[in-house]
Amino acid sequence: MKKYDVLVIGSGAGMGVASDALENGLKVAVVDKGPLGGTCLNLGCIPSKLLIFPSDRVAEIENSKKLGVEASITKIRFREIMERMRSSIAEDREHMREGIKHAKKLDFYDGTGYFVEDYTISVNGKKIFGEKIFIAAGARPLIPNVKGLEEIEYLTNESILELDELPKSVVILGGGYIACEFGHFLAGMGSEVTIIQRNVRLVANEEPEVSELLLKEMSKRMKIYTNTEVIEAAQNGDQFKIIGKERGSGDIIEVTAEKILVAGGRVPNSDLLKVQNTGVQTDSRGYIKVNDYLETSKENIWAFGDIIGKYMFRHSANKEAVYAWHNSLRGKRLPMEYTAIPHAVFSYPEIASVGMTENEAKKKHKILVGYSKYNSVAKGIAMLEEETFAKAIVDKESGKILGFHIIGPYASILIQEVINVMANNMNFKSIFKGMHIHPALPELIPSTLANLRERKD
């Protein structure tokens, strides 16, 4: 049995730990069931954004009429868009593979590994031992328990990336980030899209005002059912039928489409790893339990990324990897800081958020809330952005920004200024110290903070 100083499970964010260990002259093993590079590179962030960018352009062309520009789309080369996405990812994977081949003191195990005893994994029929183990094995699509679903062929956010032909119609089960992003993509490409969401709101973790506007805008391009439970799926020839029940009224809906996309969330891969065999505890949903230092219940085993279920974004996983590695070394441990973890939803319109929602904040703080529409600044007026907006939540006593939420063009870019202020624990007034180019969209940030008021319930 081979023994290693460091054993890393997962080749996404886990490769950061592997790299740090190699730089310290340690003997390292990386175990990964593939594809190389993890979820973000192959099945998540990168491929979806390569697909969504063309759909953004389509939506802009379709909306240009309000600006006095008459334009039309003559052709969408769907296969070319899909092939470009796959070739770009394959190229990145190959670069990683070459790097692994030339790395000294690194053994890469390409296969599904699982724990057989303390600190010991079996992979491809071989047992390997790690003095220190870092689990970053990610998650996979959650398939809901719907009658008939297991008997038919459906798409997930992973398998949809293999399409070469655009489906004429798609029904999406779910109304979270994945559902809304792929709904935007497919509608932009020309599919007839239907979204069925169990929750009363789309992207239910966002601010209610954000969810409301997203529903309004996306409903212009597709059919959306909220507060609706999917109760049955069936196939009839080359068509699929979904039966849903409105949770309030009990009304039954039937939707027929050429394809079904299941986008109902994620489930951690801890069960595949059989982590209980090495004494690592999980919660009721299967996510690995960690403390503030990303330590599991087993000494010398750390976990981070999607498999711990805290913030399922690559940027947070990368940060957790840095902290996990630091805390594995002899010296002062540092608790992982989650205060300013941002995220974006690349829907149309785009959403970006950081920190607390208003409802979360008012449970612990006396707060001030500020709103500002895009057309409160000159650039927003020029863009004819009449409903998109930003919302700020600030601690009344300290002046610290507790949360910030944007829905509208370039939201994921505009919010970065706020993230930097929050990450440095600065007062919201620090934003006014820097000049903002006029007329440019970043003026939306100080405009929002200038409108802070106490909320009357």
C-alpha positions as CSV (number, residue, x, y, z in Angstrom):
1,M,0.0,0.0,0.0
2,K,1.4,3.4,-1.0
3,K,1.6,6.1,1.6
4,Y,1.4,9.8,1.0
5,D,2.0,12.9,3.1
6,V,-1.1,14.5,1.5
7,L,-4.1,12.9,-0.1
8,V,-6.5,15.1,-2.0
9,I,-9.9,13.9,-3.2
10,G,-11.2,16.0,-6.1
11,S,-9.4,17.8,-8.9
12,G,-11.3,21.1,-8.8
13,A,-10.6,23.4,-5.9
14,G,-8.6,20.5,-4.3
15,M,-5.8,21.1,-6.8
16,G,-4.9,24.3,-4.9
17,V,-4.1,22.2,-1.9
18,A,-2.2,19.7,-4.0
19,S,-0.1,22.5,-5.5
20,D,0.7,24.0,-2.1
21,A,1.7,20.6,-0.8
22,L,4.0,20.0,-3.7
23,E,5.6,23.4,-3.2
24,N,6.4,22.3,0.3
25,G,8.2,19.2,-1.0
26,L,5.6,16.7,0.2
27,K,4.5,13.5,-1.5
28,V,1.0,14.0,-2.8
29,A,-1.8,11.8,-4.3
30,V,-4.8,13.2,-6.0
31,V,-7.9,10.9,-6.5
32,D,-10.6,12.0,-8.9
33,K,-13.5,10.1,-10.6
34,G,-13.4,12.7,-13.4
35,P,-13.7,14.7,-15.4
36,L,-10.4,16.3,-14.6
37,G,-10.8,19.8,-13.3
38,G,-13.9,19.3,-11.3
39,T,-17.5,20.6,-11.6
40,C,-16.7,24.3,-12.3
41,L,-14.5,23.7,-15.3
42,N,-16.4,20.8,-16.9
43,L,-20.0,20.8,-15.8
44,G,-20.8,24.1,-14.1
45,C,-19.5,27.7,-14.1
46,I,-17.4,27.7,-17.2
47,P,-19.5,25.7,-19.8
48,S,-22.7,27.4,-18.7
49,K,-21.2,30.9,-19.1
50,L,-19.8,30.0,-22.5
51,L,-23.3,29.1,-23.5
52,I,-25.1,32.0,-21.8
53,F,-23.0,34.7,-23.3
54,P,-24.5,34.2,-26.8
55,S,-28.0,34.2,-25.2
56,D,-27.2,37.5,-23.6
57,R,-26.5,39.0,-27.0
58,V,-29.7,37.5,-28.3
59,A,-31.7,39.1,-25.5
60,E,-30.0,42.5,-26.1
61,I,-30.9,42.4,-29.8
62,E,-34.5,41.5,-29.0
63,N,-34.7,44.4,-26.5
64,S,-33.0,46.9,-28.7
65,K,-36.4,48.1,-30.1
66,K,-37.0,50.2,-27.0
67,L,-33.8,52.1,-27.8
68,G,-35.0,52.9,-31.3
69,V,-32.9,50.2,-33.0
70,E,-34.7,47.7,-35.2
71,A,-32.7,44.5,-35.4
72,S,-33.4,40.9,-36.1
73,I,-31.5,37.6,-35.7
74,T,-31.2,35.7,-38.9
75,K,-29.6,32.5,-37.7
76,I,-28.3,30.8,-34.5
77,R,-25.7,28.1,-35.1
78,F,-26.5,26.0,-32.0
79,R,-24.1,23.2,-32.9
80,E,-21.2,25.6,-33.3
81,I,-21.9,27.2,-30.0
82,M,-22.0,23.8,-28.2
83,E,-18.8,22.6,-30.0
84,R,-17.0,25.8,-29.1
85,M,-17.9,25.3,-25.5
86,R,-16.8,21.7,-25.4
87,S,-13.5,22.3,-27.2
88,S,-12.6,25.2,-24.9
89,I,-13.1,23.0,-21.8
90,A,-11.2,20.1,-23.4
91,E,-8.3,22.4,-24.0
92,D,-8.2,23.5,-20.4
93,R,-8.4,19.8,-19.3
94,E,-5.5,18.9,-21.5
95,H,-3.4,21.7,-20.0
96,M,-4.1,20.3,-16.5
97,R,-3.3,16.8,-17.6
98,E,0.1,17.9,-19.0
99,G,0.8,19.7,-15.8
100,I,0.1,16.6,-13.7
101,K,2.3,14.4,-15.9
102,H,5.3,16.7,-15.3
103,A,4.7,17.3,-11.6
104,K,7.3,15.6,-9.4
105,K,6.1,13.7,-6.2
106,L,2.5,13.7,-7.5
107,D,0.6,10.6,-8.3
108,F,-2.8,11.0,-10.0
109,Y,-5.4,8.3,-9.5
110,D,-8.1,8.5,-12.2
111,G,-11.1,6.6,-10.7
112,T,-13.8,6.6,-8.1
113,G,-12.2,6.2,-4.7
114,Y,-13.8,5.3,-1.4
115,F,-12.7,4.9,2.1
116,V,-12.2,1.3,3.3
117,E,-10.6,2.2,6.8
118,D,-9.1,5.1,8.6
119,Y,-7.1,7.3,6.2
120,T,-7.2,4.6,3.6
121,I,-8.9,4.8,0.2
122,S,-9.4,2.1,-2.4
123,V,-9.2,3.3,-6.0
124,N,-8.9,1.1,-9.1
125,G,-8.2,-1.9,-6.9
126,K,-5.3,-0.3,-5.1
127,K,-5.2,0.9,-1.5
128,I,-3.6,4.3,-0.7
129,F,-3.0,5.9,2.7
130,G,-2.8,9.7,3.5
131,E,-1.2,11.2,6.6
132,K,-3.4,14.3,5.9
133,I,-6.5,14.1,3.8
134,F,-8.4,16.9,2.1
135,I,-11.9,16.1,0.8
136,A,-13.1,18.3,-2.1
137,A,-15.2,15.7,-4.0
138,G,-18.1,18.0,-4.9
139,A,-21.7,17.2,-5.6
140,R,-23.9,15.9,-8.3
141,P,-27.4,16.6,-9.6
142,L,-30.3,15.9,-7.2
143,I,-33.0,13.8,-8.9
144,P,-36.4,14.4,-7.3
145,N,-38.6,11.5,-6.3
146,V,-41.2,12.0,-9.1
147,K,-43.5,9.2,-10.3
148,G,-42.3,8.0,-13.7
149,L,-39.2,10.1,-13.8
150,E,-36.8,7.2,-13.3
151,E,-38.4,5.4,-16.3
152,I,-37.7,8.2,-18.9
153,E,-34.7,9.9,-20.3
154,Y,-34.1,13.4,-18.9
155,L,-31.4,16.0,-19.0
156,T,-29.4,17.4,-16.1
157,N,-27.0,20.4,-16.1
158,E,-24.3,17.9,-17.0
159,S,-25.9,15.9,-19.8
160,I,-27.4,19.0,-21.5
161,L,-23.8,20.0,-22.4
162,E,-23.6,17.1,-24.8
163,L,-26.5,18.3,-27.0
164,D,-25.8,19.0,-30.6
165,E,-29.4,19.7,-31.7
166,L,-31.5,22.4,-30.1
167,P,-34.7,21.0,-28.6
168,K,-37.8,22.7,-29.9
169,S,-39.3,22.7,-26.4
170,V,-37.9,22.1,-22.9
171,V,-39.6,21.8,-19.6
172,I,-37.3,22.6,-16.6
173,L,-38.0,21.1,-13.2
174,G,-36.8,23.6,-10.6
175,G,-36.5,27.3,-10.3
176,G,-33.1,28.0,-8.7
177,Y,-29.9,29.3,-10.2
178,I,-29.3,26.4,-12.6
179,A,-32.9,26.4,-13.9
180,C,-33.0,30.1,-14.5
181,E,-29.6,30.2,-16.2
182,F,-30.4,27.3,-18.5
183,G,-33.9,28.7,-19.1
184,H,-32.3,31.9,-20.3
185,F,-29.9,30.0,-22.5
186,L,-32.4,27.8,-24.1
187,A,-34.9,30.6,-24.7
188,G,-32.2,32.7,-26.3
189,M,-31.3,29.8,-28.6
190,G,-34.9,29.5,-29.7
191,S,-36.5,26.8,-27.6
192,E,-39.9,27.1,-26.1
193,V,-39.2,26.9,-22.4
194,T,-41.4,26.1,-19.4
195,I,-40.1,26.3,-15.8
196,I,-42.0,24.5,-13.0
197,Q,-40.9,25.7,-9.6
198,R,-42.0,24.1,-6.3
199,N,-41.2,27.3,-4.3
200,V,-43.5,30.3,-4.4
201,R,-40.6,32.3,-5.8
202,L,-37.9,31.9,-8.4
203,V,-34.4,31.9,-7.0
204,A,-36.0,31.7,-3.5
205,N,-32.8,32.6,-1.6
206,E,-32.6,36.0,-3.2
207,E,-34.4,39.1,-1.9
208,P,-38.2,38.9,-2.6
209,E,-38.0,42.1,-4.8
210,V,-35.3,40.5,-6.8
211,S,-37.2,37.3,-7.3
212,E,-40.3,39.2,-8.3
213,L,-38.6,41.2,-11.0
214,L,-36.8,38.2,-12.3
215,L,-40.1,36.3,-12.6
216,K,-41.7,39.3,-14.4
217,E,-38.9,39.7,-16.9
218,M,-38.3,36.0,-17.6
219,S,-42.0,35.4,-18.1
220,K,-41.8,37.6,-21.2
221,R,-39.7,34.9,-22.8
222,M,-41.0,31.7,-21.4
223,K,-43.9,30.1,-19.4
224,I,-43.2,29.9,-15.6
225,Y,-45.3,28.1,-13.0
226,T,-44.4,28.8,-9.3
227,N,-45.7,27.1,-6.2
228,T,-46.3,24.0,-8.3
229,E,-45.3,20.5,-7.4
230,V,-44.3,18.1,-10.1
231,I,-46.2,14.9,-9.4
232,E,-45.7,12.7,-12.5
233,A,-43.5,12.4,-15.6
234,A,-44.3,10.3,-18.7
235,Q,-43.1,9.7,-22.3
236,N,-45.5,9.6,-25.2
237,G,-43.6,8.8,-28.4
238,D,-40.9,11.5,-28.9
239,Q,-42.6,13.9,-26.5
240,F,-42.5,14.0,-22.7
241,K,-45.3,15.0,-20.4
242,I,-45.1,16.6,-17.0
243,I,-48.0,16.8,-14.6
244,G,-47.9,19.3,-11.9
245,K,-50.2,20.4,-9.0
246,E,-50.5,24.0,-7.9
247,R,-49.8,23.8,-4.2
248,G,-52.3,26.5,-3.2
249,S,-55.4,25.8,-5.4
250,G,-54.7,22.2,-6.2
251,D,-55.2,22.9,-9.9
252,I,-53.5,20.4,-12.2
253,I,-51.3,21.5,-15.1
254,E,-49.9,19.4,-17.9
255,V,-46.9,20.4,-20.0
256,T,-45.6,18.6,-23.1
257,A,-42.1,19.1,-24.4
258,E,-39.4,17.5,-26.5
259,K,-36.9,17.4,-23.5
260,I,-37.0,17.5,-19.7
261,L,-34.2,19.2,-17.8
262,V,-34.0,18.3,-14.1
263,A,-32.6,21.3,-12.2
264,G,-33.7,20.6,-8.6
265,G,-30.5,21.1,-6.7
266,R,-27.4,19.2,-5.8
267,V,-26.5,16.2,-3.6
268,P,-23.0,15.7,-2.0
269,N,-20.7,12.9,-3.1
270,S,-20.0,11.9,0.4
271,D,-22.0,8.7,0.0
272,L,-19.9,7.6,-3.0
273,L,-16.7,8.1,-0.8
274,K,-18.1,6.1,2.1
275,V,-16.7,8.7,4.5
276,Q,-18.1,6.9,7.5
277,N,-15.4,4.3,7.0
278,T,-12.8,6.8,8.1
279,G,-14.8,8.3,10.9
280,V,-16.0,11.5,9.0
281,Q,-19.5,12.6,10.1
282,T,-22.1,14.0,7.8
283,D,-25.4,15.8,8.5
284,S,-28.9,14.6,7.7
285,R,-28.5,15.7,4.0
286,G,-25.2,14.0,3.6
287,Y,-22.9,17.1,3.7
288,I,-19.7,16.6,5.6
289,K,-19.7,18.4,8.9
290,V,-16.7,20.8,9.4
291,N,-15.9,23.3,12.1
292,D,-14.8,26.9,11.6
293,Y,-11.4,25.7,10.6
294,L,-12.8,23.3,8.0
295,E,-11.7,20.3,10.1
296,T,-14.0,17.2,9.9
297,S,-14.8,15.0,12.9
298,K,-11.7,13.0,12.1
299,E,-8.3,14.4,13.1
300,N,-6.1,15.3,10.1
301,I,-9.0,15.3,7.6
302,W,-10.3,18.5,6.2
303,A,-13.2,19.1,3.8
304,F,-14.3,22.1,1.7
305,G,-16.3,23.0,-1.4
306,D,-19.7,21.7,-2.5
307,I,-19.3,18.6,-0.3
308,I,-19.7,20.6,2.9
309,G,-22.8,22.5,1.5
310,K,-22.1,25.9,2.9
311,Y,-21.6,28.1,-0.2
312,M,-21.6,26.1,-3.4
313,F,-19.5,28.4,-5.6
314,R,-16.1,27.8,-7.0
315,H,-14.7,31.1,-5.6
316,S,-15.8,30.1,-2.1
317,A,-14.3,26.7,-2.5
318,N,-11.0,28.2,-3.7
319,K,-10.9,30.4,-0.5
320,E,-11.8,27.4,1.7
321,A,-8.9,25.5,0.1
322,V,-6.5,28.2,1.1
323,Y,-7.8,28.2,4.7
324,A,-7.9,24.4,5.0
325,W,-4.3,24.1,3.8
326,H,-3.2,26.9,6.2
327,N,-4.9,25.2,9.1
328,S,-3.3,21.9,8.4
329,L,0.1,23.4,9.1
330,R,1.6,23.9,12.5
331,G,0.9,27.4,13.6
332,K,-2.1,29.6,14.4
333,R,-5.3,28.3,12.8
334,L,-7.6,30.8,11.1
335,P,-11.4,30.4,11.0
336,M,-12.9,30.6,7.5
337,E,-14.5,34.0,6.9
338,Y,-17.9,33.9,5.2
339,T,-19.1,37.5,5.7
340,A,-18.5,38.7,2.2
341,I,-19.1,35.6,0.0
342,P,-20.7,36.9,-3.2
343,H,-22.6,35.1,-5.9
344,A,-24.2,35.9,-9.2
345,V,-27.0,34.4,-11.2
346,F,-26.4,34.8,-15.0
347,S,-30.0,35.0,-15.9
348,Y,-31.6,37.8,-17.9
349,P,-31.6,40.2,-16.1
350,E,-28.5,39.3,-14.2
351,I,-28.4,39.1,-10.4
352,A,-25.6,39.6,-7.9
353,S,-25.7,39.4,-4.2
354,V,-23.3,39.5,-1.2
355,G,-24.0,39.2,2.5
356,M,-27.3,39.0,4.3
357,T,-30.8,39.4,3.1
358,E,-32.9,42.1,4.8
359,N,-34.9,39.4,6.6
360,E,-31.7,37.8,7.9
361,A,-30.1,41.1,8.9
362,K,-33.0,42.5,10.9
363,K,-33.0,39.5,13.2
364,K,-29.6,40.5,14.6
365,H,-29.2,44.2,13.8
366,K,-30.9,47.5,13.7
367,I,-30.8,48.2,10.0
368,L,-31.0,50.9,7.3
369,V,-32.2,49.9,3.9
370,G,-31.4,51.8,0.6
371,Y,-32.9,51.3,-2.8
372,S,-31.9,52.9,-6.1
373,K,-33.1,52.1,-9.6
374,Y,-30.7,52.0,-12.5
375,N,-32.4,55.0,-14.0
376,S,-31.5,57.0,-10.9
377,V,-28.1,57.5,-12.6
378,A,-27.5,59.0,-16.0
379,K,-26.1,55.8,-17.6
380,G,-29.2,53.9,-16.5
381,I,-31.4,56.6,-18.1
382,A,-29.5,56.2,-21.4
383,M,-30.0,52.4,-21.2
384,L,-33.8,52.9,-20.6
385,E,-33.5,50.6,-17.5
386,E,-36.7,51.5,-15.8
387,E,-37.2,48.6,-13.3
388,T,-33.8,47.1,-12.5
389,F,-32.4,48.2,-9.2
390,A,-29.9,47.8,-6.3
391,K,-30.7,47.3,-2.6
392,A,-28.4,48.0,0.3
393,I,-28.7,46.7,3.9
394,V,-26.5,48.6,6.5
395,D,-26.1,48.2,10.2
396,K,-27.5,51.4,11.7
397,E,-25.0,51.7,14.6
398,S,-21.7,50.7,12.9
399,G,-22.3,51.7,9.3
400,K,-21.1,48.4,8.1
401,I,-22.7,47.0,5.0
402,L,-24.5,43.8,5.9
403,G,-25.8,42.9,2.5
404,F,-26.1,44.3,-1.1
405,H,-28.3,43.0,-3.9
406,I,-28.5,44.0,-7.6
407,I,-30.7,42.9,-10.5
408,G,-29.9,44.4,-13.8
409,P,-27.1,44.7,-16.5
410,Y,-23.6,44.0,-15.3
411,A,-24.7,43.2,-11.8
412,S,-21.8,40.8,-11.2
413,I,-19.4,43.6,-12.1
414,L,-21.0,46.4,-10.3
415,I,-21.1,44.6,-6.9
416,Q,-17.4,44.1,-6.7
417,E,-16.9,47.5,-5.1
418,V,-19.2,46.6,-2.3
419,I,-17.5,43.2,-1.8
420,N,-14.2,44.9,-1.4
421,V,-15.6,47.3,1.2
422,M,-17.3,44.4,3.2
423,A,-14.2,42.2,3.0
424,N,-12.1,45.0,4.6
425,N,-14.8,45.6,7.3
426,M,-15.1,49.2,6.2
427,N,-17.9,51.7,6.9
428,F,-20.3,52.2,3.9
429,K,-19.2,55.9,3.8
430,S,-15.8,54.8,2.4
431,I,-17.5,54.2,-0.9
432,F,-18.2,58.0,-1.2
433,K,-14.5,58.8,-0.7
434,G,-13.6,57.5,-4.2
435,M,-14.7,59.3,-7.3
436,H,-17.2,57.5,-9.5
437,I,-16.9,58.2,-13.2
438,H,-19.8,60.2,-14.6
439,P,-21.9,59.1,-16.4
440,A,-21.2,55.4,-15.7
441,L,-23.2,52.6,-14.1
442,P,-21.0,52.3,-11.0
443,E,-22.7,55.5,-9.8
444,L,-25.6,53.2,-8.9
445,I,-23.7,52.0,-5.8
446,P,-23.3,55.4,-4.0
447,S,-26.8,56.3,-5.3
448,T,-28.2,53.3,-3.4
449,L,-26.3,54.0,-0.2
450,A,-27.4,57.7,-0.3
451,N,-31.0,56.5,0.1
452,L,-30.6,54.6,3.4
453,R,-33.7,54.7,5.5
454,E,-35.2,52.9,8.5
455,R,-37.7,50.4,7.4
456,K,-41.2,50.6,8.8
457,D,-42.8,47.1,9.1
